Amino acid sequence: MSCGMVRKVDELGRVVIPKEMRRVLNIKTGSSIEIFINDCGEITLKKFSEVSNISSFAESMADIIFNSYNIPCLVCDDEKVLICRGVSKKEFLDKNVYIKSKDDFFVTDKKIIQTDDQSFEYSFVYTLKSDGFDCGYIILLHNSNNLEDDILKSIKLLCQFLTTLLRF
């Protein structure tokens, strides 16, 4: 995508990102933006993914969930799947995610996850928050809506740990 617009800098040094660009890039109130200056002296703005910033911890968490409980797991930022365990990377990695909920934890009972060789009827979704805003999700893929309480509590604890890391 190539798009150029001219905006003025206000007295506090702020520049407004046009609504059209925010919509296309899924930049919402509270989204973090990285600012770079390249060798040519150009300023580049890039949407910052808090979840990808802690990806090594998120990868370890996904490994623990899959290796301990044999539950396929996806780790997403607010746009796409960043990490997957127990499912085909080709099927899931970098795929767009559309989750709209204000709950910290919820279960979906739609067949939202379907691959060439697997179908998951239930998804347990944990919301990751940074500064009060949804910035990512941990999605557990399962064929039953009855996961044991101690498994759910353990996974919730791991998700809370990730959320704590997002604050730093």
OpenMM code with the backbone's topology and positions (N, CA, C; nanometers):
from openmm import Vec3, app, unit

residues = "MET SER CYS GLY MET VAL ARG LYS VAL ASP GLU LEU GLY ARG VAL VAL ILE PRO LYS GLU MET ARG ARG VAL LEU ASN ILE LYS THR GLY SER SER ILE GLU ILE PHE ILE ASN ASP CYS GLY GLU ILE THR LEU LYS LYS PHE SER GLU VAL SER ASN ILE SER SER PHE ALA GLU SER MET ALA ASP ILE ILE PHE ASN SER TYR ASN ILE PRO CYS LEU VAL CYS ASP ASP GLU LYS VAL LEU ILE CYS ARG GLY VAL SER LYS LYS GLU PHE LEU ASP LYS ASN VAL TYR ILE LYS SER LYS ASP ASP PHE PHE VAL THR ASP LYS LYS ILE ILE GLN THR ASP ASP GLN SER PHE GLU TYR SER PHE VAL TYR THR LEU LYS SER ASP GLY PHE ASP CYS GLY TYR ILE ILE LEU LEU HIS ASN SER ASN ASN LEU GLU ASP ASP ILE LEU LYS SER ILE LYS LEU LEU CYS GLN PHE LEU THR THR LEU LEU ARG PHE".split()
positions = [
    Vec3(0.0843, -0.1164, 0.0000),
    Vec3(0.0000, 0.0000, 0.0000),
    Vec3(0.0892, 0.1232, 0.0000),
    Vec3(0.0617, 0.2117, -0.0898),
    Vec3(0.1339, 0.3367, -0.0942),
    Vec3(0.0321, 0.4493, -0.0927),
    Vec3(0.0471, 0.5372, 0.0041),
    Vec3(-0.0490, 0.6450, 0.0188),
    Vec3(0.0223, 0.7621, 0.0843),
    Vec3(0.0055, 0.8797, 0.0301),
    Vec3(0.0703, 0.9961, 0.0884),
    Vec3(-0.0297, 1.1059, 0.1167),
    Vec3(-0.0146, 1.1690, 0.2301),
    Vec3(-0.0980, 1.2819, 0.2683),
    Vec3(-0.0098, 1.3820, 0.3412),
    Vec3(-0.0470, 1.5078, 0.3363),
    Vec3(0.0288, 1.6117, 0.4047),
    Vec3(-0.0497, 1.6554, 0.5277),
    Vec3(0.0195, 1.6640, 0.6399),
    Vec3(-0.0403, 1.7103, 0.7643),
    Vec3(0.0538, 1.8103, 0.8291),
    Vec3(-0.0001, 1.9067, 0.8986),
    Vec3(0.0800, 2.0065, 0.9696),
    Vec3(0.1103, 1.9573, 1.1109),
    Vec3(0.2248, 1.9991, 1.1619),
    Vec3(0.2642, 1.9704, 1.2990),
    Vec3(0.2085, 2.0820, 1.3865),
    Vec3(0.1415, 2.0455, 1.4982),
    Vec3(0.0863, 2.1501, 1.5848),
    Vec3(0.1936, 2.2025, 1.6803),
    Vec3(0.1571, 2.2985, 1.7661),
    Vec3(0.2536, 2.3641, 1.8545),
    Vec3(0.3163, 2.2696, 1.9563),
    Vec3(0.2534, 2.1548, 1.9808),
    Vec3(0.3109, 2.0556, 2.0730),
    Vec3(0.3902, 1.9464, 2.0012),
    Vec3(0.4049, 1.9609, 1.8695),
    Vec3(0.4818, 1.8638, 1.7920),
    Vec3(0.4020, 1.7425, 1.7488),
    Vec3(0.2700, 1.7473, 1.7578),
    Vec3(0.1849, 1.6340, 1.7231),
    Vec3(0.1443, 1.6391, 1.5767),
    Vec3(0.1291, 1.5208, 1.5208),
    Vec3(0.0783, 1.5057, 1.3852),
    Vec3(-0.0386, 1.4083, 1.3919),
    Vec3(-0.1489, 1.4433, 1.3294),
    Vec3(-0.2660, 1.3558, 1.3278),
    Vec3(-0.2513, 1.2549, 1.2142),
    Vec3(-0.2666, 1.1275, 1.2480),
    Vec3(-0.2682, 1.0227, 1.1446),
    Vec3(-0.4097, 1.0211, 1.0882),
    Vec3(-0.4233, 1.0392, 0.9569),
    Vec3(-0.5581, 1.0467, 0.8976),
    Vec3(-0.6428, 0.9235, 0.9286),
    Vec3(-0.7715, 0.9470, 0.9467),
    Vec3(-0.8666, 0.8420, 0.9821),
    Vec3(-0.8614, 0.7251, 0.8844),
    Vec3(-0.8488, 0.7543, 0.7565),
    Vec3(-0.8445, 0.6481, 0.6548),
    Vec3(-0.7252, 0.5552, 0.6779),
    Vec3(-0.6100, 0.6146, 0.7096),
    Vec3(-0.4910, 0.5331, 0.7348),
    Vec3(-0.5054, 0.4534, 0.8637),
    Vec3(-0.5626, 0.5155, 0.9683),
    Vec3(-0.5840, 0.4432, 1.0943),
    Vec3(-0.6766, 0.3243, 1.0734),
    Vec3(-0.7794, 0.3428, 0.9929),
    Vec3(-0.8745, 0.2347, 0.9666),
    Vec3(-0.8058, 0.1208, 0.8911),
    Vec3(-0.7315, 0.1526, 0.7875),
    Vec3(-0.6640, 0.0505, 0.7061),
    Vec3(-0.5621, -0.0273, 0.7893),
    Vec3(-0.4913, 0.0424, 0.8770),
    Vec3(-0.3866, -0.0210, 0.9574),
    Vec3(-0.4361, -0.0710, 1.0932),
    Vec3(-0.5664, -0.0590, 1.1188),
    Vec3(-0.6263, -0.1029, 1.2450),
    Vec3(-0.5599, -0.0353, 1.3653),
    Vec3(-0.5359, 0.0938, 1.3528),
    Vec3(-0.4802, 0.1715, 1.4631),
    Vec3(-0.5967, 0.2346, 1.5378),
    Vec3(-0.6103, 0.1945, 1.6648),
    Vec3(-0.7206, 0.2432, 1.7471),
    Vec3(-0.6658, 0.3322, 1.8581),
    Vec3(-0.7543, 0.3994, 1.9286),
    Vec3(-0.7147, 0.4761, 2.0462),
    Vec3(-0.6411, 0.3819, 2.1415),
    Vec3(-0.5258, 0.4207, 2.1851),
    Vec3(-0.4463, 0.3378, 2.2751),
    Vec3(-0.3427, 0.2525, 2.2044),
    Vec3(-0.3485, 0.2410, 2.0711),
    Vec3(-0.2478, 0.1640, 1.9968),
    Vec3(-0.1122, 0.2317, 2.0112),
    Vec3(-0.0079, 0.1502, 2.0200),
    Vec3(0.1284, 0.2035, 2.0278),
    Vec3(0.1873, 0.2116, 1.8871),
    Vec3(0.2653, 0.3153, 1.8647),
    Vec3(0.3273, 0.3390, 1.7350),
    Vec3(0.4786, 0.3503, 1.7555),
    Vec3(0.5563, 0.2811, 1.6696),
    Vec3(0.7016, 0.2958, 1.6710),
    Vec3(0.7387, 0.4065, 1.5728),
    Vec3(0.8374, 0.4855, 1.6099),
    Vec3(0.8832, 0.5942, 1.5248),
    Vec3(1.0313, 0.5733, 1.4951),
    Vec3(1.0664, 0.5734, 1.3656),
    Vec3(1.2042, 0.5523, 1.3220),
    Vec3(1.2494, 0.6693, 1.2349),
    Vec3(1.3780, 0.6951, 1.2332),
    Vec3(1.4377, 0.7867, 1.1368),
    Vec3(1.5390, 0.7047, 1.0586),
    Vec3(1.5217, 0.6989, 0.9254),
    Vec3(1.6135, 0.6190, 0.8436),
    Vec3(1.7353, 0.7022, 0.8022),
    Vec3(1.8262, 0.6416, 0.7258),
    Vec3(1.9501, 0.7072, 0.6844),
    Vec3(1.9267, 0.8294, 0.5961),
    Vec3(1.8120, 0.8350, 0.5295),
    Vec3(1.7800, 0.9487, 0.4418),
    Vec3(1.7119, 1.0615, 0.5181),
    Vec3(1.6960, 1.0468, 0.6488),
    Vec3(1.6310, 1.1496, 0.7286),
    Vec3(1.4793, 1.1447, 0.7223),
    Vec3(1.4237, 1.0335, 0.6758),
    Vec3(1.2784, 1.0178, 0.6684),
    Vec3(1.2267, 0.9563, 0.7976),
    Vec3(1.1095, 1.0020, 0.8387),
    Vec3(1.0451, 0.9470, 0.9582),
    Vec3(0.9493, 0.8372, 0.9139),
    Vec3(0.9575, 0.7233, 0.9796),
    Vec3(0.8686, 0.6108, 0.9511),
    Vec3(0.7881, 0.5800, 1.0763),
    Vec3(0.6576, 0.5658, 1.0603),
    Vec3(0.5698, 0.5242, 1.1690),
    Vec3(0.5280, 0.3807, 1.1434),
    Vec3(0.5305, 0.2994, 1.2476),
    Vec3(0.4921, 0.1591, 1.2342),
    Vec3(0.4083, 0.1212, 1.3549),
    Vec3(0.2974, 0.0506, 1.3294),
    Vec3(0.2162, 0.0031, 1.4414),
    Vec3(0.2991, -0.0957, 1.5234),
    Vec3(0.2991, -0.0765, 1.6534),
    Vec3(0.3789, -0.1586, 1.7437),
    Vec3(0.2928, -0.2696, 1.8006),
    Vec3(0.3431, -0.3914, 1.7974),
    Vec3(0.2726, -0.5057, 1.8545),
    Vec3(0.3347, -0.5379, 1.9904),
    Vec3(0.2617, -0.5073, 2.0976),
    Vec3(0.3118, -0.5365, 2.2312),
    Vec3(0.3382, -0.6854, 2.2494),
    Vec3(0.2531, -0.7676, 2.1897),
    Vec3(0.2674, -0.9132, 2.2054),
    Vec3(0.3943, -0.9625, 2.1359),
    Vec3(0.4240, -0.9118, 2.0161),
    Vec3(0.5460, -0.9567, 1.9483),
    Vec3(0.6706, -0.9109, 2.0235),
    Vec3(0.6574, -0.8062, 2.1046),
    Vec3(0.7680, -0.7580, 2.1856),
    Vec3(0.8064, -0.8577, 2.2951),
    Vec3(0.7128, -0.9429, 2.3359),
    Vec3(0.7405, -1.0457, 2.4383),
    Vec3(0.7282, -1.1852, 2.3772),
    Vec3(0.7614, -1.1967, 2.2488),
    Vec3(0.7375, -1.3218, 2.1763),
    Vec3(0.8131, -1.4417, 2.2344),
    Vec3(0.9327, -1.4211, 2.2884),
    Vec3(1.0049, -1.5371, 2.3432),
    Vec3(0.9307, -1.5953, 2.4630),
    Vec3(0.8727, -1.5093, 2.5475),
    Vec3(0.7924, -1.5576, 2.6600),
    Vec3(0.6636, -1.6229, 2.6093),
    Vec3(0.6023, -1.5615, 2.5081),
    Vec3(0.4775, -1.6157, 2.4532),
    Vec3(0.5017, -1.7518, 2.3879),
    Vec3(0.6149, -1.7677, 2.3200),
    Vec3(0.6484, -1.8971, 2.2602),
    Vec3(0.6665, -2.0033, 2.3684),
    Vec3(0.7355, -1.9686, 2.4758),
    Vec3(0.7541, -2.0624, 2.5871),
    Vec3(0.6205, -2.1005, 2.6479),
    Vec3(0.5310, -2.0024, 2.6633),
    Vec3(0.4003, -2.0302, 2.7201),
    Vec3(0.3211, -2.1249, 2.6297),
    Vec3(0.3239, -2.1009, 2.4988),
    Vec3(0.2531, -2.1888, 2.4054),
    Vec3(0.3110, -2.3297, 2.4100),
    Vec3(0.4424, -2.3410, 2.4222),
    Vec3(0.5064, -2.4727, 2.4355),
    Vec3(0.4589, -2.5438, 2.5617),
    Vec3(0.4528, -2.4721, 2.6720),
    Vec3(0.4084, -2.5310, 2.7988),
    Vec3(0.2649, -2.5812, 2.7870),
    Vec3(0.1779, -2.4995, 2.7296),
    Vec3(0.0372, -2.5388, 2.7164),
    Vec3(0.0242, -2.6637, 2.6313),
    Vec3(0.0913, -2.6654, 2.5161),
    Vec3(0.0767, -2.7810, 2.4275),
    Vec3(0.1457, -2.9049, 2.4849),
    Vec3(0.2668, -2.8885, 2.5360),
    Vec3(0.3410, -3.0044, 2.5872),
    Vec3(0.2814, -3.0601, 2.7161),
    Vec3(0.2247, -2.9743, 2.8005),
    Vec3(0.1692, -3.0201, 2.9280),
    Vec3(0.0279, -3.0751, 2.9151),
    Vec3(-0.0538, -3.0101, 2.8310),
    Vec3(-0.1958, -3.0449, 2.8255),
    Vec3(-0.2415, -3.0981, 2.6896),
    Vec3(-0.1498, -3.1003, 2.5926),
    Vec3(-0.1822, -3.1465, 2.4568),
    Vec3(-0.3006, -3.0677, 2.3972),
    Vec3(-0.3009, -2.9380, 2.4228),
    Vec3(-0.4056, -2.8501, 2.3716),
    Vec3(-0.3418, -2.7568, 2.2692),
    Vec3(-0.3852, -2.7626, 2.1444),
    Vec3(-0.3324, -2.6682, 2.0451),
    Vec3(-0.3575, -2.5246, 2.0890),
    Vec3(-0.2618, -2.4386, 2.0600),
    Vec3(-0.2637, -2.3036, 2.1140),
    Vec3(-0.2172, -2.2037, 2.0087),
    Vec3(-0.2859, -2.0890, 2.0022),
    Vec3(-0.2462, -1.9786, 1.9154),
    Vec3(-0.2199, -1.8566, 2.0030),
    Vec3(-0.1157, -1.7820, 1.9728),
    Vec3(-0.0886, -1.6550, 2.0382),
    Vec3(-0.0989, -1.5492, 1.9296),
    Vec3(-0.1830, -1.4490, 1.9553),
    Vec3(-0.2117, -1.3473, 1.8540),
    Vec3(-0.1916, -1.2086, 1.9125),
    Vec3(-0.1574, -1.1137, 1.8250),
    Vec3(-0.1718, -0.9751, 1.8664),
    Vec3(-0.3132, -0.9351, 1.8270),
    Vec3(-0.3436, -0.8096, 1.8160),
    Vec3(-0.4822, -0.7720, 1.7855),
    Vec3(-0.5166, -0.7843, 1.6380),
    Vec3(-0.4227, -0.8363, 1.5573),
    Vec3(-0.4474, -0.8485, 1.4139),
    Vec3(-0.4264, -0.9871, 1.3571),
    Vec3(-0.3186, -1.0553, 1.3992),
    Vec3(-0.2844, -1.1809, 1.3334),
    Vec3(-0.2225, -1.2809, 1.4303),
    Vec3(-0.2164, -1.4052, 1.3852),
    Vec3(-0.1559, -1.5130, 1.4635),
    Vec3(-0.0042, -1.4994, 1.4548),
    Vec3(0.0611, -1.4904, 1.5709),
    Vec3(0.2059, -1.4757, 1.5773),
    Vec3(0.2761, -1.6070, 1.6078),
    Vec3(0.2100, -1.6917, 1.6885),
    Vec3(0.2707, -1.8169, 1.7351),
    Vec3(0.1628, -1.9237, 1.7342),
    Vec3(0.1981, -2.0447, 1.6909),
    Vec3(0.1025, -2.1553, 1.7007),
    Vec3(0.1764, -2.2819, 1.7418),
    Vec3(0.1100, -2.3602, 1.8236),
    Vec3(0.1639, -2.4889, 1.8692),
    Vec3(0.0530, -2.5936, 1.8574),
    Vec3(0.0899, -2.7108, 1.8065),
    Vec3(-0.0054, -2.8210, 1.7972),
    Vec3(-0.0922, -2.8169, 1.6726),
    Vec3(-0.0685, -2.7200, 1.5864),
    Vec3(-0.1402, -2.7079, 1.4598),
    Vec3(-0.0405, -2.6670, 1.3520),
    Vec3(-0.0819, -2.6790, 1.2284),
    Vec3(0.0050, -2.6471, 1.1159),
    Vec3(0.0368, -2.4975, 1.1104),
    Vec3(0.1658, -2.4662, 1.1086),
    Vec3(0.2062, -2.3258, 1.0957),
    Vec3(0.1570, -2.2681, 0.9634),
    Vec3(0.1597, -2.3499, 0.8615),
    Vec3(0.1147, -2.3051, 0.7289),
    Vec3(-0.0317, -2.2613, 0.7327),
    Vec3(-0.1119, -2.3319, 0.8122),
    Vec3(-0.2551, -2.3028, 0.8203),
    Vec3(-0.2862, -2.1792, 0.9054),
    Vec3(-0.2014, -2.1475, 1.0033),
    Vec3(-0.2381, -2.0461, 1.1017),
    Vec3(-0.1467, -1.9244, 1.1078),
    Vec3(-0.0152, -1.9437, 1.0944),
    Vec3(0.0790, -1.8345, 1.1158),
    Vec3(0.0524, -1.7174, 1.0221),
    Vec3(0.0509, -1.5986, 1.0764),
    Vec3(0.0269, -1.4726, 1.0037),
    Vec3(-0.1138, -1.4585, 0.9472),
    Vec3(-0.2055, -1.5451, 0.9886),
    Vec3(-0.3448, -1.5317, 0.9437),
    Vec3(-0.4139, -1.4247, 1.0281),
    Vec3(-0.5061, -1.3540, 0.9674),
    Vec3(-0.5797, -1.2497, 1.0377),
    Vec3(-0.6691, -1.3082, 1.1451),
    Vec3(-0.6875, -1.2322, 1.2522),
    Vec3(-0.7719, -1.2721, 1.3644),
    Vec3(-0.8803, -1.1665, 1.3803),
    Vec3(-1.0032, -1.2115, 1.3941),
    Vec3(-1.1149, -1.1196, 1.4170),
    Vec3(-1.1868, -1.1617, 1.5440),
    Vec3(-1.1540, -1.0956, 1.6530),
    Vec3(-1.2167, -1.1264, 1.7812),
    Vec3(-1.2692, -0.9958, 1.8378),
    Vec3(-1.3960, -0.9943, 1.8664),
    Vec3(-1.4564, -0.8746, 1.9236),
    Vec3(-1.5263, -0.9134, 2.0528),
    Vec3(-1.4645, -0.8831, 2.1648),
    Vec3(-1.5252, -0.9101, 2.2942),
    Vec3(-1.4591, -0.8218, 2.3981),
    Vec3(-1.5301, -0.7894, 2.5005),
    Vec3(-1.4735, -0.7116, 2.6097),
    Vec3(-1.4426, -0.8004, 2.7298),
    Vec3(-1.4637, -0.9308, 2.7164),
    Vec3(-1.4380, -1.0223, 2.8269),
    Vec3(-1.2906, -1.0592, 2.8311),
    Vec3(-1.2397, -1.0849, 2.9515),
    Vec3(-1.1021, -1.1304, 2.9653),
    Vec3(-1.0881, -1.2775, 2.9268),
    Vec3(-1.1980, -1.3524, 2.9381),
    Vec3(-1.1969, -1.4946, 2.9032),
    Vec3(-1.3348, -1.5312, 2.8525),
    Vec3(-1.3392, -1.6010, 2.7422),
    Vec3(-1.4682, -1.6450, 2.6924),
    Vec3(-1.4489, -1.7691, 2.6058),
    Vec3(-1.5569, -1.8393, 2.5824),
    Vec3(-1.5554, -1.9608, 2.5016),
    Vec3(-1.6452, -1.9374, 2.3813),
    Vec3(-1.5934, -1.9692, 2.2653),
    Vec3(-1.6773, -1.9615, 2.1463),
    Vec3(-1.7232, -2.1016, 2.1123),
    Vec3(-1.8421, -2.1140, 2.0588),
    Vec3(-1.8914, -2.2466, 2.0202),
    Vec3(-1.9235, -2.2506, 1.8716),
    Vec3(-1.8592, -2.1657, 1.7968),
    Vec3(-1.8747, -2.1681, 1.6519),
    Vec3(-1.7550, -2.2396, 1.5927),
    Vec3(-1.7717, -2.2983, 1.4771),
    Vec3(-1.6582, -2.3612, 1.4104),
    Vec3(-1.5762, -2.2524, 1.3412),
    Vec3(-1.5122, -2.1686, 1.4233),
    Vec3(-1.4353, -2.0599, 1.3645),
    Vec3(-1.2978, -2.1074, 1.3198),
    Vec3(-1.2560, -2.2221, 1.3682),
    Vec3(-1.1238, -2.2725, 1.3344),
    Vec3(-1.1400, -2.4018, 1.2548),
    Vec3(-1.1013, -2.3976, 1.1298),
    Vec3(-1.1109, -2.5157, 1.0442),
    Vec3(-0.9874, -2.5186, 0.9552),
    Vec3(-0.9207, -2.6310, 0.9507),
    Vec3(-0.8048, -2.6468, 0.8635),
    Vec3(-0.8337, -2.7605, 0.7674),
    Vec3(-0.7346, -2.7914, 0.6842),
    Vec3(-0.7529, -2.8993, 0.5873),
    Vec3(-0.7785, -3.0336, 0.6548),
    Vec3(-0.7111, -3.0569, 0.7689),
    Vec3(-0.7234, -3.1880, 0.8320),
    Vec3(-0.7789, -3.1839, 0.9744),
    Vec3(-0.8128, -3.0666, 1.0255),
    Vec3(-0.8641, -3.0571, 1.1618),
    Vec3(-0.9790, -2.9580, 1.1689),
    Vec3(-1.0686, -2.9842, 1.2625),
    Vec3(-1.1768, -2.8901, 1.2886),
    Vec3(-1.1930, -2.8805, 1.4398),
    Vec3(-1.1970, -2.7596, 1.4909),
    Vec3(-1.2126, -2.7379, 1.6333),
    Vec3(-1.3452, -2.6673, 1.6566),
    Vec3(-1.4286, -2.7293, 1.7373),
    Vec3(-1.5609, -2.6723, 1.7610),
    Vec3(-1.5600, -2.5664, 1.8692),
    Vec3(-1.4668, -2.5725, 1.9594),
    Vec3(-1.4644, -2.4775, 2.0704),
    Vec3(-1.3290, -2.4094, 2.0759),
    Vec3(-1.3317, -2.2841, 2.1079),
    Vec3(-1.2092, -2.2080, 2.1281),
    Vec3(-1.2209, -2.1356, 2.2612),
    Vec3(-1.1237, -2.1569, 2.3454),
    Vec3(-1.1158, -2.0862, 2.4718),
    Vec3(-1.0234, -1.9675, 2.4477),
    Vec3(-1.0724, -1.8479, 2.4687),
    Vec3(-0.9976, -1.7277, 2.4341),
    Vec3(-0.9673, -1.6460, 2.5597),
    Vec3(-0.8395, -1.6180, 2.5798),
    Vec3(-0.7948, -1.5303, 2.6877),
    Vec3(-0.7488, -1.4001, 2.6240),
    Vec3(-0.7923, -1.2892, 2.6796),
    Vec3(-0.7552, -1.1584, 2.6270),
    Vec3(-0.6327, -1.1055, 2.7005),
    Vec3(-0.5351, -1.0578, 2.6239),
    Vec3(-0.4188, -0.9924, 2.6811),
    Vec3(-0.4408, -0.8422, 2.6718),
    Vec3(-0.4180, -0.7716, 2.7811),
    Vec3(-0.4419, -0.6276, 2.7849),
    Vec3(-0.3145, -0.5534, 2.8205),
    Vec3(-0.3008, -0.4361, 2.7605),
    Vec3(-0.1907, -0.3464, 2.7927),
    Vec3(-0.2508, -0.2089, 2.8144),
    Vec3(-0.2291, -0.1534, 2.9313),
    Vec3(-0.2857, -0.0224, 2.9675),
    Vec3(-0.4368, -0.0182, 2.9485),
    Vec3(-0.5040, -0.1290, 2.9758),
    Vec3(-0.6495, -0.1346, 2.9669),
    Vec3(-0.7052, -0.1634, 2.8284),
    Vec3(-0.6198, -0.1745, 2.7286),
    Vec3(-0.6648, -0.2010, 2.5926),
    Vec3(-0.6315, -0.3440, 2.5520),
    Vec3(-0.7221, -0.4076, 2.4759),
    Vec3(-0.6948, -0.5409, 2.4219),
    Vec3(-0.5796, -0.5303, 2.3231),
    Vec3(-0.4758, -0.6092, 2.3448),
    Vec3(-0.3620, -0.6050, 2.2520),
    Vec3(-0.3274, -0.7426, 2.1977),
    Vec3(-0.3949, -0.8466, 2.2469),
    Vec3(-0.3664, -0.9795, 2.1969),
    Vec3(-0.4558, -1.0837, 2.2598),
    Vec3(-0.4387, -1.2060, 2.2119),
    Vec3(-0.5235, -1.3159, 2.2571),
    Vec3(-0.4432, -1.4446, 2.2635),
    Vec3(-0.4797, -1.5282, 2.3594),
    Vec3(-0.4328, -1.6666, 2.3650),
    Vec3(-0.5560, -1.7492, 2.3328),
    Vec3(-0.5482, -1.8286, 2.2271),
    Vec3(-0.6630, -1.9082, 2.1841),
    Vec3(-0.6272, -2.0552, 2.1973),
    Vec3(-0.7077, -2.1262, 2.2770),
    Vec3(-0.6917, -2.2705, 2.2925),
    Vec3(-0.7941, -2.3379, 2.2027),
    Vec3(-0.7499, -2.4321, 2.1233),
    Vec3(-0.8388, -2.5014, 2.0303),
    Vec3(-0.8736, -2.6372, 2.0876),
    Vec3(-1.0027, -2.6662, 2.0941),
    Vec3(-1.0459, -2.7898, 2.1600),
    Vec3(-1.1754, -2.8370, 2.0976),
    Vec3(-1.2040, -2.9636, 2.1106),
    Vec3(-1.3286, -3.0183, 2.0570),
    Vec3(-1.4327, -3.0437, 2.1643),
    Vec3(-1.4108, -2.9866, 2.2805),
    Vec3(-1.5079, -2.9975, 2.3885),
    Vec3(-1.5116, -2.8644, 2.4613),
    Vec3(-1.6285, -2.8268, 2.5121),
    Vec3(-1.6342, -2.7031, 2.5898),
    Vec3(-1.6094, -2.7289, 2.7379),
    Vec3(-1.5632, -2.8498, 2.7708),
    Vec3(-1.5372, -2.8867, 2.9093),
    Vec3(-1.3891, -2.9162, 2.9301),
    Vec3(-1.3117, -2.8139, 2.9534),
    Vec3(-1.1738, -2.8355, 2.9963),
    Vec3(-1.1746, -2.8351, 3.1488),
    Vec3(-1.0883, -2.9154, 3.2073),
    Vec3(-1.0828, -2.9237, 3.3532),
    Vec3(-1.0495, -2.7873, 3.4132),
    Vec3(-1.1121, -2.7584, 3.5270),
    Vec3(-1.0921, -2.6290, 3.5922),
    Vec3(-0.9461, -2.6009, 3.6256),
    Vec3(-0.8727, -2.7034, 3.6720),
    Vec3(-0.7336, -2.6794, 3.7086),
    Vec3(-0.6483, -2.6485, 3.5857),
    Vec3(-0.6833, -2.7049, 3.4701),
    Vec3(-0.6124, -2.6719, 3.3458),
    Vec3(-0.6411, -2.5264, 3.3084),
    Vec3(-0.7682, -2.4886, 3.3128),
    Vec3(-0.8055, -2.3509, 3.2796),
    Vec3(-0.7405, -2.2509, 3.3750),
    Vec3(-0.7347, -2.2853, 3.5043),
    Vec3(-0.6717, -2.1964, 3.6021),
    Vec3(-0.5225, -2.1824, 3.5761),
    Vec3(-0.4562, -2.2937, 3.5416),
    Vec3(-0.3125, -2.2891, 3.5116),
    Vec3(-0.2853, -2.2026, 3.3892),
    Vec3(-0.3665, -2.2202, 3.2875),
    Vec3(-0.3474, -2.1430, 3.1649),
    Vec3(-0.3790, -1.9951, 3.1899),
    Vec3(-0.4806, -1.9685, 3.2683),
    Vec3(-0.5136, -1.8296, 3.3018),
    Vec3(-0.3968, -1.7640, 3.3754),
    Vec3(-0.3320, -1.8385, 3.4627),
    Vec3(-0.2166, -1.7866, 3.5351),
    Vec3(-0.1035, -1.7510, 3.4375),
    Vec3(-0.0786, -1.8382, 3.3402),
    Vec3(0.0231, -1.8096, 3.2383),
    Vec3(-0.0126, -1.6830, 3.1597),
    Vec3(-0.1395, -1.6683, 3.1268),
    Vec3(-0.1849, -1.5493, 3.0526),
    Vec3(-0.1693, -1.4234, 3.1371),
    Vec3(-0.1982, -1.4339, 3.2657),
    Vec3(-0.1802, -1.3184, 3.3542),
    Vec3(-0.0328, -1.2793, 3.3631),
    Vec3(0.0549, -1.3803, 3.3597),
    Vec3(0.1985, -1.3520, 3.3601),
    Vec3(0.2374, -1.2751, 3.2336),
    Vec3(0.1876, -1.3196, 3.1188),
    Vec3(0.2159, -1.2473, 2.9938),
    Vec3(0.1644, -1.1043, 3.0004),
    Vec3(0.0443, -1.0863, 3.0526),
    Vec3(-0.0134, -0.9526, 3.0650),
    Vec3(0.0739, -0.8647, 3.1544),
    Vec3(0.1292, -0.9224, 3.2600),
    Vec3(0.2193, -0.8477, 3.3476),
    Vec3(0.3438, -0.8033, 3.2713),
    Vec3(0.3959, -0.8890, 3.1852),
    Vec3(0.5147, -0.8537, 3.1060),
    Vec3(0.4861, -0.7391, 3.0087),
    Vec3(0.3624, -0.7281, 2.9647),
    Vec3(0.3261, -0.6217, 2.8710),
    Vec3(0.3371, -0.4827, 2.9343),
    Vec3(0.3387, -0.4767, 3.0649),
    Vec3(0.3457, -0.3474, 3.1342),
    Vec3(0.4850, -0.2886, 3.1342),
    Vec3(0.5860, -0.3690, 3.1019),
    Vec3(0.7252, -0.3208, 3.1095),
    Vec3(0.7766, -0.2787, 2.9743),
] * unit.nanometer
topology = app.Topology()
chain = topology.addChain("A")
for resn in residues:
    res = topology.addResidue(resn, chain)
    for name in ("N", "CA", "C"):
        topology.addAtom(name, app.Element.getBySymbol(name[0]), res)
